[in-house]
């Protein structure tokens, strides 16, 4: 996007003439901001303004005629304390625990898999990584539905257990197990892919050096391998935890009243409960929790980790 | 030096097989049972393809499929264009406020879907007074697709060799020529990858569509989500199989394309520039 003066084209293939660079270039800040203009306008109207409205509504109150009313003169802060009262705080904590356990399980399942693909899978490596990308890009809803199909009361798991003589009347849906299983299953590829990328880039001579210097297997794993691939690990943890903690589909399909997550409760306030100020306060708390968590994490491990 | 790792290949292979089974068994089960004759339950009563023709004759499914395609195509095109421009700005120019833009992209990525959906619902309903319909769904989809395009295209452009542009300038190309003949062909695989990712994500979105759609703008995932209130059924299995197949075809096209452009490597320049 620079503006150059018309220069005569040299047709001959003789000695290249050193040309004085006489260019009137558009300054970087102007070119950059011009290119960013559409995105800025878009994000301003469809992200910043909507968030600002939610912030405003979280300080409003509802009336009989209106799901929400906001006025500068009358800011209602109690929506925030209501959002974390004993009715809702356990659900908030439950979401964090579910997402945390699912993230941990994803590391446990994903790390050895990524390590094996990156190091030992030889010429099948591309195929194996594509096999992780396929579930990554197929519908999350449908993959959760597949588990609903398997876990339902007259589903496959119950009939399989029945055939083994272990009883076929187990309740799987609407349990902690089902929701954590769903989250783990749903987000596992998000863990494997970044881990694979950083294990593949890792210098294997570091591991050799560690053995030569007398470190054992466990010590090498925890003090050499894992720290070296930590950028991928951090990315994986963020990519699993963030969507898991606000998830809406998994608790809807595999959970029930006992296993509600915060995303469901937030949505409820805008639908059946029609309490927009409370729902807005919950939205801000959930988003704020995620943003603070991400920034603290990035600050601790360094921004290059992303 | 013998290489003895705590992660020994022998155990790792077993682990890998189990994880792959975990990843694919549920999908396989879903597909297999879309060919089950029984109307309900998961008892296998015989092979049948009868659920598939029924889908084609269901006007609701057809309308939802049309809506899904309209939304995904429009959202992908708009998001790819403005996201690519942003990615160019962020990689090729140095200016103040760049990190602020990156932060915006980042926030749009980490914002919980529920919150984004609700905030857009509130915007459309209370502030802009746009009736919920296909237009609102498209606006919402563009919003969350932009970030994915920016990230993918930026990753591609950051490996871009600036000396190629300087070479083009030295050889007498105008900046516009250099852009269309050098920059764009080299960035094309990234742009197409970004577009495919945006398309796939738009195609599969449930949560944000759920909050921004109105009567007549139901998409396929939303239709499935709604049907699930009535419990599992073989026709939902069949519809899911169809959606999976559709994504798989897209993925294959994307994969073949990236394989081809990887093989051609920088040869892409020779073929397309300064002819």
Interface residues (C-beta under 8 A of the other chain):
Chain A: X1 X2 X3 X4 X7 X8 X9 X10 X19 X28 X29 X31 X32 X33 X34 X35 X36 X38 X39 X40 X42 X43 X46 X47 X48 X49 X50 X51 X53 X54 X57 X109 X110 X112 X113 X115 X116 X117 X119 X120 X121 X128 X130 X131 X132 X133 X134 X135 X137 X138 X139 X140 X141 X142 X143 X145 X146 X147 X148 X149 X150 X152 X154 X155 X156 X159 X185 X188 X189 X207 X208 X211 X212 X217 X218 X220 X221 X225 X238 X242 X243 X245 X246 X248 X249 X252 X253 X263 X266 X267 X270 X276 X279 X283 X286 X287 X290 X291 X294
Chain B: X1 X3 X4 X5 X6 X7 X9 X11 X12 X13 X15 X16 X19 X20 X22 X23 X24 X26 X27 X29 X30 X33 X41 X42 X43 X81 X82 X83 X85 X86 X88 X89 X90 X92 X93 X94 X95 X96 X97 X98 X101 X104 X107 X108 X110 X111 X112 X113 X114 X115 X116 X118 X119 X120 X121 X122 X123 X126 X127 X139 X140 X142 X143 X146 X150 X169 X170 X172 X174 X175 X179 X197 X200 X203 X204 X206 X207 X211 X221 X224 X225 X228 X231 X232 X236 X237 X240 X243 X244 X247 X248 X251 X255
